[in-house]
Amino acid sequence: MYTLTEVEKSLIYKINEILNDFEGFEKPFKNHNGDIIIRKKLIKKKANDSSILTNIFKEMIKNDVKKNRV
């Protein structure tokens, strides 16, 4: 694994200080290409939202099939 220089450590530390004022970001890190990566935290959405939407479409399709049979 790549070892950070003192300048890189200092830079990442200062970025961390700034990110402490903001929610929703992971700690920065340096990748193998030398880029400093700051990722947003993943927020899991409730699966219930997608099932509600699925049920709405099911009802719409069911109603359309009934209309076409008449």
PyMOL Python script that loads the backbone (N, CA, C, O; Angstrom):
from pymol import cmd

cmd.read_pdbstr("""\
ATOM      1  N   MET A   1       0.838  -1.180   0.000  1.00  0.00           N
ATOM      2  CA  MET A   1       0.000   0.000   0.000  1.00  0.00           C
ATOM      3  C   MET A   1       0.879   1.238   0.000  1.00  0.00           C
ATOM      4  O   MET A   1       2.002   1.216   0.502  1.00  0.00           O
ATOM      5  N   TYR A   2       0.358   2.315  -0.567  1.00  0.00           N
ATOM      6  CA  TYR A   2       1.090   3.564  -0.716  1.00  0.00           C
ATOM      7  C   TYR A   2       1.147   4.318   0.610  1.00  0.00           C
ATOM      8  O   TYR A   2       0.134   4.441   1.298  1.00  0.00           O
ATOM      9  N   THR A   3       2.338   4.826   0.973  1.00  0.00           N
ATOM     10  CA  THR A   3       2.507   5.588   2.194  1.00  0.00           C
ATOM     11  C   THR A   3       2.366   7.069   1.889  1.00  0.00           C
ATOM     12  O   THR A   3       2.927   7.559   0.909  1.00  0.00           O
ATOM     13  N   LEU A   4       1.625   7.781   2.716  1.00  0.00           N
ATOM     14  CA  LEU A   4       1.407   9.209   2.518  1.00  0.00           C
ATOM     15  C   LEU A   4       2.622  10.009   3.002  1.00  0.00           C
ATOM     16  O   LEU A   4       3.246   9.665   4.006  1.00  0.00           O
ATOM     17  N   THR A   5       2.943  11.078   2.274  1.00  0.00           N
ATOM     18  CA  THR A   5       3.995  11.986   2.719  1.00  0.00           C
ATOM     19  C   THR A   5       3.409  12.909   3.786  1.00  0.00           C
ATOM     20  O   THR A   5       2.197  12.937   3.996  1.00  0.00           O
ATOM     21  N   GLU A   6       4.276  13.656   4.451  1.00  0.00           N
ATOM     22  CA  GLU A   6       3.804  14.575   5.492  1.00  0.00           C
ATOM     23  C   GLU A   6       2.895  15.646   4.904  1.00  0.00           C
ATOM     24  O   GLU A   6       1.917  16.030   5.545  1.00  0.00           O
ATOM     25  N   VAL A   7       3.191  16.144   3.695  1.00  0.00           N
ATOM     26  CA  VAL A   7       2.357  17.154   3.045  1.00  0.00           C
ATOM     27  C   VAL A   7       0.979  16.573   2.738  1.00  0.00           C
ATOM     28  O   VAL A   7      -0.033  17.241   2.948  1.00  0.00           O
ATOM     29  N   GLU A   8       0.931  15.334   2.242  1.00  0.00           N
ATOM     30  CA  GLU A   8      -0.340  14.680   1.931  1.00  0.00           C
ATOM     31  C   GLU A   8      -1.154  14.444   3.201  1.00  0.00           C
ATOM     32  O   GLU A   8      -2.368  14.644   3.213  1.00  0.00           O
ATOM     33  N   LYS A   9      -0.486  14.023   4.259  1.00  0.00           N
ATOM     34  CA  LYS A   9      -1.174  13.820   5.539  1.00  0.00           C
ATOM     35  C   LYS A   9      -1.774  15.132   6.032  1.00  0.00           C
ATOM     36  O   LYS A   9      -2.911  15.162   6.503  1.00  0.00           O
ATOM     37  N   SER A  10      -1.012  16.211   5.923  1.00  0.00           N
ATOM     38  CA  SER A  10      -1.480  17.516   6.358  1.00  0.00           C
ATOM     39  C   SER A  10      -2.672  17.979   5.528  1.00  0.00           C
ATOM     40  O   SER A  10      -3.640  18.516   6.068  1.00  0.00           O
ATOM     41  N   LEU A  11      -2.601  17.771   4.220  1.00  0.00           N
ATOM     42  CA  LEU A  11      -3.693  18.163   3.328  1.00  0.00           C
ATOM     43  C   LEU A  11      -4.974  17.395   3.660  1.00  0.00           C
ATOM     44  O   LEU A  11      -6.050  17.987   3.753  1.00  0.00           O
ATOM     45  N   ILE A  12      -4.858  16.100   3.835  1.00  0.00           N
ATOM     46  CA  ILE A  12      -6.030  15.276   4.163  1.00  0.00           C
ATOM     47  C   ILE A  12      -6.578  15.668   5.530  1.00  0.00           C
ATOM     48  O   ILE A  12      -7.793  15.671   5.726  1.00  0.00           O
ATOM     49  N   TYR A  13      -5.712  15.995   6.471  1.00  0.00           N
ATOM     50  CA  TYR A  13      -6.166  16.440   7.792  1.00  0.00           C
ATOM     51  C   TYR A  13      -6.991  17.720   7.669  1.00  0.00           C
ATOM     52  O   TYR A  13      -8.053  17.832   8.281  1.00  0.00           O
ATOM     53  N   LYS A  14      -6.510  18.685   6.883  1.00  0.00           N
ATOM     54  CA  LYS A  14      -7.227  19.955   6.717  1.00  0.00           C
ATOM     55  C   LYS A  14      -8.550  19.751   5.972  1.00  0.00           C
ATOM     56  O   LYS A  14      -9.546  20.401   6.289  1.00  0.00           O
ATOM     57  N   ILE A  15      -8.562  18.855   4.989  1.00  0.00           N
ATOM     58  CA  ILE A  15      -9.816  18.539   4.289  1.00  0.00           C
ATOM     59  C   ILE A  15     -10.805  17.931   5.275  1.00  0.00           C
ATOM     60  O   ILE A  15     -11.994  18.245   5.242  1.00  0.00           O
ATOM     61  N   ASN A  16     -10.313  17.065   6.151  1.00  0.00           N
ATOM     62  CA  ASN A  16     -11.155  16.451   7.188  1.00  0.00           C
ATOM     63  C   ASN A  16     -11.760  17.508   8.100  1.00  0.00           C
ATOM     64  O   ASN A  16     -12.932  17.418   8.466  1.00  0.00           O
ATOM     65  N   GLU A  17     -10.969  18.507   8.469  1.00  0.00           N
ATOM     66  CA  GLU A  17     -11.480  19.584   9.323  1.00  0.00           C
ATOM     67  C   GLU A  17     -12.626  20.323   8.639  1.00  0.00           C
ATOM     68  O   GLU A  17     -13.626  20.651   9.277  1.00  0.00           O
ATOM     69  N   ILE A  18     -12.481  20.585   7.342  1.00  0.00           N
ATOM     70  CA  ILE A  18     -13.534  21.262   6.591  1.00  0.00           C
ATOM     71  C   ILE A  18     -14.774  20.378   6.506  1.00  0.00           C
ATOM     72  O   ILE A  18     -15.893  20.857   6.695  1.00  0.00           O
ATOM     73  N   LEU A  19     -14.581  19.091   6.223  1.00  0.00           N
ATOM     74  CA  LEU A  19     -15.712  18.172   6.074  1.00  0.00           C
ATOM     75  C   LEU A  19     -16.477  17.974   7.378  1.00  0.00           C
ATOM     76  O   LEU A  19     -17.638  17.565   7.352  1.00  0.00           O
ATOM     77  N   ASN A  20     -15.857  18.252   8.502  1.00  0.00           N
ATOM     78  CA  ASN A  20     -16.553  18.132   9.789  1.00  0.00           C
ATOM     79  C   ASN A  20     -17.722  19.107   9.880  1.00  0.00           C
ATOM     80  O   ASN A  20     -18.661  18.884  10.644  1.00  0.00           O
ATOM     81  N   ASP A  21     -17.668  20.198   9.094  1.00  0.00           N
ATOM     82  CA  ASP A  21     -18.750  21.175   9.089  1.00  0.00           C
ATOM     83  C   ASP A  21     -19.913  20.748   8.199  1.00  0.00           C
ATOM     84  O   ASP A  21     -20.962  21.392   8.207  1.00  0.00           O
ATOM     85  N   PHE A  22     -19.745  19.686   7.441  1.00  0.00           N
ATOM     86  CA  PHE A  22     -20.755  19.224   6.504  1.00  0.00           C
ATOM     87  C   PHE A  22     -21.132  17.786   6.813  1.00  0.00           C
ATOM     88  O   PHE A  22     -20.289  16.973   7.192  1.00  0.00           O
ATOM     89  N   GLU A  23     -22.418  17.485   6.644  1.00  0.00           N
ATOM     90  CA  GLU A  23     -22.880  16.112   6.864  1.00  0.00           C
ATOM     91  C   GLU A  23     -22.896  15.364   5.547  1.00  0.00           C
ATOM     92  O   GLU A  23     -22.997  15.973   4.482  1.00  0.00           O
ATOM     93  N   GLY A  24     -22.799  14.072   5.615  1.00  0.00           N
ATOM     94  CA  GLY A  24     -23.007  13.253   4.434  1.00  0.00           C
ATOM     95  C   GLY A  24     -21.760  12.924   3.638  1.00  0.00           C
ATOM     96  O   GLY A  24     -21.866  12.483   2.494  1.00  0.00           O
ATOM     97  N   PHE A  25     -20.571  13.126   4.213  1.00  0.00           N
ATOM     98  CA  PHE A  25     -19.353  12.790   3.489  1.00  0.00           C
ATOM     99  C   PHE A  25     -18.496  11.832   4.301  1.00  0.00           C
ATOM    100  O   PHE A  25     -18.410  11.938   5.525  1.00  0.00           O
ATOM    101  N   GLU A  26     -17.862  10.890   3.599  1.00  0.00           N
ATOM    102  CA  GLU A  26     -16.929   9.988   4.251  1.00  0.00           C
ATOM    103  C   GLU A  26     -15.583  10.685   4.404  1.00  0.00           C
ATOM    104  O   GLU A  26     -15.376  11.777   3.874  1.00  0.00           O
ATOM    105  N   LYS A  27     -14.680  10.056   5.125  1.00  0.00           N
ATOM    106  CA  LYS A  27     -13.343  10.624   5.296  1.00  0.00           C
ATOM    107  C   LYS A  27     -12.593  10.563   3.956  1.00  0.00           C
ATOM    108  O   LYS A  27     -12.709   9.577   3.227  1.00  0.00           O
ATOM    109  N   PRO A  28     -11.828  11.610   3.632  1.00  0.00           N
ATOM    110  CA  PRO A  28     -11.072  11.603   2.376  1.00  0.00           C
ATOM    111  C   PRO A  28      -9.914  10.616   2.451  1.00  0.00           C
ATOM    112  O   PRO A  28      -9.390  10.329   3.527  1.00  0.00           O
ATOM    113  N   PHE A  29      -9.527  10.102   1.285  1.00  0.00           N
ATOM    114  CA  PHE A  29      -8.371   9.217   1.209  1.00  0.00           C
ATOM    115  C   PHE A  29      -7.692   9.400  -0.146  1.00  0.00           C
ATOM    116  O   PHE A  29      -8.288   9.932  -1.083  1.00  0.00           O
ATOM    117  N   LYS A  30      -6.472   8.964  -0.235  1.00  0.00           N
ATOM    118  CA  LYS A  30      -5.713   9.069  -1.476  1.00  0.00           C
ATOM    119  C   LYS A  30      -5.702   7.701  -2.145  1.00  0.00           C
ATOM    120  O   LYS A  30      -5.369   6.696  -1.515  1.00  0.00           O
ATOM    121  N   ASN A  31      -6.069   7.667  -3.436  1.00  0.00           N
ATOM    122  CA  ASN A  31      -6.065   6.386  -4.147  1.00  0.00           C
ATOM    123  C   ASN A  31      -4.688   6.129  -4.773  1.00  0.00           C
ATOM    124  O   ASN A  31      -3.768   6.931  -4.614  1.00  0.00           O
ATOM    125  N   HIS A  32      -4.562   5.023  -5.473  1.00  0.00           N
ATOM    126  CA  HIS A  32      -3.264   4.634  -6.022  1.00  0.00           C
ATOM    127  C   HIS A  32      -2.794   5.547  -7.158  1.00  0.00           C
ATOM    128  O   HIS A  32      -1.616   5.516  -7.514  1.00  0.00           O
ATOM    129  N   ASN A  33      -3.688   6.358  -7.733  1.00  0.00           N
ATOM    130  CA  ASN A  33      -3.313   7.310  -8.780  1.00  0.00           C
ATOM    131  C   ASN A  33      -2.870   8.653  -8.207  1.00  0.00           C
ATOM    132  O   ASN A  33      -2.445   9.533  -8.956  1.00  0.00           O
ATOM    133  N   GLY A  34      -2.965   8.820  -6.890  1.00  0.00           N
ATOM    134  CA  GLY A  34      -2.574  10.067  -6.263  1.00  0.00           C
ATOM    135  C   GLY A  34      -3.721  11.048  -6.101  1.00  0.00           C
ATOM    136  O   GLY A  34      -3.510  12.178  -5.661  1.00  0.00           O
ATOM    137  N   ASP A  35      -4.942  10.631  -6.453  1.00  0.00           N
ATOM    138  CA  ASP A  35      -6.114  11.495  -6.317  1.00  0.00           C
ATOM    139  C   ASP A  35      -6.655  11.412  -4.895  1.00  0.00           C
ATOM    140  O   ASP A  35      -6.671  10.343  -4.284  1.00  0.00           O
ATOM    141  N   ILE A  36      -7.092  12.542  -4.385  1.00  0.00           N
ATOM    142  CA  ILE A  36      -7.755  12.547  -3.083  1.00  0.00           C
ATOM    143  C   ILE A  36      -9.248  12.380  -3.336  1.00  0.00           C
ATOM    144  O   ILE A  36      -9.858  13.169  -4.058  1.00  0.00           O
ATOM    145  N   ILE A  37      -9.823  11.356  -2.741  1.00  0.00           N
ATOM    146  CA  ILE A  37     -11.215  10.982  -2.970  1.00  0.00           C
ATOM    147  C   ILE A  37     -12.050  11.376  -1.762  1.00  0.00           C
ATOM    148  O   ILE A  37     -11.714  11.055  -0.622  1.00  0.00           O
ATOM    149  N   ILE A  38     -13.160  12.088  -2.038  1.00  0.00           N
ATOM    150  CA  ILE A  38     -14.133  12.430  -1.003  1.00  0.00           C
ATOM    151  C   ILE A  38     -15.467  11.880  -1.487  1.00  0.00           C
ATOM    152  O   ILE A  38     -16.018  12.364  -2.476  1.00  0.00           O
ATOM    153  N   ARG A  39     -15.980  10.885  -0.803  1.00  0.00           N
ATOM    154  CA  ARG A  39     -17.229  10.245  -1.217  1.00  0.00           C
ATOM    155  C   ARG A  39     -18.384  10.687  -0.334  1.00  0.00           C
ATOM    156  O   ARG A  39     -18.221  10.980   0.850  1.00  0.00           O
ATOM    157  N   LYS A  40     -19.561  10.725  -0.958  1.00  0.00           N
ATOM    158  CA  LYS A  40     -20.774  10.955  -0.174  1.00  0.00           C
ATOM    159  C   LYS A  40     -21.116   9.674   0.562  1.00  0.00           C
ATOM    160  O   LYS A  40     -20.890   8.575   0.056  1.00  0.00           O
ATOM    161  N   LYS A  41     -21.661   9.823   1.757  1.00  0.00           N
ATOM    162  CA  LYS A  41     -22.106   8.641   2.500  1.00  0.00           C
ATOM    163  C   LYS A  41     -23.338   8.086   1.827  1.00  0.00           C
ATOM    164  O   LYS A  41     -24.204   8.836   1.377  1.00  0.00           O
ATOM    165  N   LEU A  42     -23.413   6.787   1.760  1.00  0.00           N
ATOM    166  CA  LEU A  42     -24.583   6.142   1.191  1.00  0.00           C
ATOM    167  C   LEU A  42     -25.702   6.148   2.211  1.00  0.00           C
ATOM    168  O   LEU A  42     -25.527   5.749   3.363  1.00  0.00           O
ATOM    169  N   ILE A  43     -26.847   6.607   1.764  1.00  0.00           N
ATOM    170  CA  ILE A  43     -28.018   6.617   2.634  1.00  0.00           C
ATOM    171  C   ILE A  43     -28.994   5.585   2.083  1.00  0.00           C
ATOM    172  O   ILE A  43     -29.487   5.707   0.962  1.00  0.00           O
ATOM    173  N   LYS A  44     -29.261   4.575   2.890  1.00  0.00           N
ATOM    174  CA  LYS A  44     -30.152   3.519   2.438  1.00  0.00           C
ATOM    175  C   LYS A  44     -31.586   4.023   2.462  1.00  0.00           C
ATOM    176  O   LYS A  44     -32.060   4.566   3.460  1.00  0.00           O
ATOM    177  N   LYS A  45     -32.257   3.832   1.345  1.00  0.00           N
ATOM    178  CA  LYS A  45     -33.662   4.221   1.267  1.00  0.00           C
ATOM    179  C   LYS A  45     -34.519   3.050   1.701  1.00  0.00           C
ATOM    180  O   LYS A  45     -34.123   1.889   1.596  1.00  0.00           O
ATOM    181  N   LYS A  46     -35.676   3.374   2.180  1.00  0.00           N
ATOM    182  CA  LYS A  46     -36.581   2.319   2.605  1.00  0.00           C
ATOM    183  C   LYS A  46     -37.097   1.572   1.387  1.00  0.00           C
ATOM    184  O   LYS A  46     -37.476   2.182   0.387  1.00  0.00           O
ATOM    185  N   ALA A  47     -37.108   0.272   1.474  1.00  0.00           N
ATOM    186  CA  ALA A  47     -37.620  -0.552   0.376  1.00  0.00           C
ATOM    187  C   ALA A  47     -39.121  -0.387   0.228  1.00  0.00           C
ATOM    188  O   ALA A  47     -39.687  -0.720  -0.814  1.00  0.00           O
ATOM    189  N   ASN A  48     -39.754   0.116   1.243  1.00  0.00           N
ATOM    190  CA  ASN A  48     -41.197   0.300   1.240  1.00  0.00           C
ATOM    191  C   ASN A  48     -41.640   1.270   0.148  1.00  0.00           C
ATOM    192  O   ASN A  48     -42.718   1.103  -0.423  1.00  0.00           O
ATOM    193  N   ASP A  49     -40.814   2.290  -0.153  1.00  0.00           N
ATOM    194  CA  ASP A  49     -41.149   3.274  -1.175  1.00  0.00           C
ATOM    195  C   ASP A  49     -41.319   2.615  -2.544  1.00  0.00           C
ATOM    196  O   ASP A  49     -42.254   2.933  -3.279  1.00  0.00           O
ATOM    197  N   SER A  50     -40.412   1.700  -2.882  1.00  0.00           N
ATOM    198  CA  SER A  50     -40.498   1.060  -4.190  1.00  0.00           C
ATOM    199  C   SER A  50     -41.691   0.111  -4.274  1.00  0.00           C
ATOM    200  O   SER A  50     -42.281  -0.048  -5.343  1.00  0.00           O
ATOM    201  N   SER A  51     -42.048  -0.519  -3.157  1.00  0.00           N
ATOM    202  CA  SER A  51     -43.183  -1.434  -3.202  1.00  0.00           C
ATOM    203  C   SER A  51     -44.496  -0.664  -3.359  1.00  0.00           C
ATOM    204  O   SER A  51     -45.434  -1.167  -3.977  1.00  0.00           O
ATOM    205  N   ILE A  52     -44.573   0.541  -2.810  1.00  0.00           N
ATOM    206  CA  ILE A  52     -45.776   1.362  -2.982  1.00  0.00           C
ATOM    207  C   ILE A  52     -45.931   1.728  -4.448  1.00  0.00           C
ATOM    208  O   ILE A  52     -47.027   1.638  -5.002  1.00  0.00           O
ATOM    209  N   LEU A  53     -44.847   2.136  -5.074  1.00  0.00           N
ATOM    210  CA  LEU A  53     -44.883   2.488  -6.488  1.00  0.00           C
ATOM    211  C   LEU A  53     -45.230   1.269  -7.340  1.00  0.00           C
ATOM    212  O   LEU A  53     -45.990   1.376  -8.302  1.00  0.00           O
ATOM    213  N   THR A  54     -44.683   0.133  -6.995  1.00  0.00           N
ATOM    214  CA  THR A  54     -44.992  -1.100  -7.717  1.00  0.00           C
ATOM    215  C   THR A  54     -46.472  -1.430  -7.605  1.00  0.00           C
ATOM    216  O   THR A  54     -47.100  -1.819  -8.590  1.00  0.00           O
ATOM    217  N   ASN A  55     -47.031  -1.276  -6.411  1.00  0.00           N
ATOM    218  CA  ASN A  55     -48.455  -1.568  -6.213  1.00  0.00           C
ATOM    219  C   ASN A  55     -49.332  -0.621  -7.014  1.00  0.00           C
ATOM    220  O   ASN A  55     -50.372  -1.033  -7.528  1.00  0.00           O
ATOM    221  N   ILE A  56     -48.937   0.628  -7.128  1.00  0.00           N
ATOM    222  CA  ILE A  56     -49.704   1.593  -7.925  1.00  0.00           C
ATOM    223  C   ILE A  56     -49.734   1.160  -9.386  1.00  0.00           C
ATOM    224  O   ILE A  56     -50.790   1.177 -10.018  1.00  0.00           O
ATOM    225  N   PHE A  57     -48.581   0.774  -9.923  1.00  0.00           N
ATOM    226  CA  PHE A  57     -48.539   0.327 -11.317  1.00  0.00           C
ATOM    227  C   PHE A  57     -49.335  -0.964 -11.521  1.00  0.00           C
ATOM    228  O   PHE A  57     -49.993  -1.133 -12.548  1.00  0.00           O
ATOM    229  N   LYS A  58     -49.278  -1.861 -10.558  1.00  0.00           N
ATOM    230  CA  LYS A  58     -50.054  -3.096 -10.660  1.00  0.00           C
ATOM    231  C   LYS A  58     -51.545  -2.785 -10.748  1.00  0.00           C
ATOM    232  O   LYS A  58     -52.262  -3.377 -11.555  1.00  0.00           O
ATOM    233  N   GLU A  59     -52.008  -1.854  -9.917  1.00  0.00           N
ATOM    234  CA  GLU A  59     -53.420  -1.464  -9.938  1.00  0.00           C
ATOM    235  C   GLU A  59     -53.797  -0.829 -11.275  1.00  0.00           C
ATOM    236  O   GLU A  59     -54.862  -1.110 -11.825  1.00  0.00           O
ATOM    237  N   MET A  60     -52.915   0.029 -11.793  1.00  0.00           N
ATOM    238  CA  MET A  60     -53.189   0.682 -13.078  1.00  0.00           C
ATOM    239  C   MET A  60     -53.304  -0.348 -14.205  1.00  0.00           C
ATOM    240  O   MET A  60     -54.203  -0.265 -15.041  1.00  0.00           O
ATOM    241  N   ILE A  61     -52.394  -1.309 -14.218  1.00  0.00           N
ATOM    242  CA  ILE A  61     -52.421  -2.343 -15.250  1.00  0.00           C
ATOM    243  C   ILE A  61     -53.661  -3.209 -15.092  1.00  0.00           C
ATOM    244  O   ILE A  61     -54.305  -3.555 -16.082  1.00  0.00           O
ATOM    245  N   LYS A  62     -54.001  -3.564 -13.857  1.00  0.00           N
ATOM    246  CA  LYS A  62     -55.177  -4.388 -13.600  1.00  0.00           C
ATOM    247  C   LYS A  62     -56.443  -3.680 -14.084  1.00  0.00           C
ATOM    248  O   LYS A  62     -57.312  -4.314 -14.683  1.00  0.00           O
ATOM    249  N   ASN A  63     -56.556  -2.385 -13.836  1.00  0.00           N
ATOM    250  CA  ASN A  63     -57.701  -1.612 -14.284  1.00  0.00           C
ATOM    251  C   ASN A  63     -57.745  -1.492 -15.791  1.00  0.00           C
ATOM    252  O   ASN A  63     -58.830  -1.526 -16.371  1.00  0.00           O
ATOM    253  N   ASP A  64     -56.607  -1.352 -16.443  1.00  0.00           N
ATOM    254  CA  ASP A  64     -56.567  -1.278 -17.917  1.00  0.00           C
ATOM    255  C   ASP A  64     -57.015  -2.596 -18.551  1.00  0.00           C
ATOM    256  O   ASP A  64     -57.728  -2.600 -19.554  1.00  0.00           O
ATOM    257  N   VAL A  65     -56.587  -3.718 -17.956  1.00  0.00           N
ATOM    258  CA  VAL A  65     -56.985  -5.019 -18.487  1.00  0.00           C
ATOM    259  C   VAL A  65     -58.484  -5.206 -18.368  1.00  0.00           C
ATOM    260  O   VAL A  65     -59.107  -5.747 -19.281  1.00  0.00           O
ATOM    261  N   LYS A  66     -59.083  -4.771 -17.258  1.00  0.00           N
ATOM    262  CA  LYS A  66     -60.533  -4.874 -17.079  1.00  0.00           C
ATOM    263  C   LYS A  66     -61.259  -4.049 -18.108  1.00  0.00           C
ATOM    264  O   LYS A  66     -62.274  -4.506 -18.634  1.00  0.00           O
ATOM    265  N   LYS A  67     -60.794  -2.857 -18.426  1.00  0.00           N
ATOM    266  CA  LYS A  67     -61.451  -1.978 -19.408  1.00  0.00           C
ATOM    267  C   LYS A  67     -61.372  -2.595 -20.801  1.00  0.00           C
ATOM    268  O   LYS A  67     -62.328  -2.495 -21.570  1.00  0.00           O
ATOM    269  N   ASN A  68     -60.274  -3.219 -21.134  1.00  0.00           N
ATOM    270  CA  ASN A  68     -60.095  -3.795 -22.468  1.00  0.00           C
ATOM    271  C   ASN A  68     -60.946  -5.046 -22.682  1.00  0.00           C
ATOM    272  O   ASN A  68     -61.232  -5.399 -23.826  1.00  0.00           O
ATOM    273  N   ARG A  69     -61.345  -5.707 -21.635  1.00  0.00           N
ATOM    274  CA  ARG A  69     -62.151  -6.928 -21.755  1.00  0.00           C
ATOM    275  C   ARG A  69     -63.606  -6.612 -22.048  1.00  0.00           C
ATOM    276  O   ARG A  69     -64.324  -7.452 -22.590  1.00  0.00           O
ATOM    277  N   VAL A  70     -64.039  -5.445 -21.706  1.00  0.00           N
ATOM    278  CA  VAL A  70     -65.468  -5.081 -21.872  1.00  0.00           C
ATOM    279  C   VAL A  70     -65.751  -4.677 -23.289  1.00  0.00           C
ATOM    280  O   VAL A  70     -66.888  -4.340 -23.620  1.00  0.00           O
TER     281      VAL A  70
END
""", "prot")
cmd.dss("prot")
cmd.show_as("cartoon", "prot")
cmd.util.cbc("prot")
cmd.orient("prot")
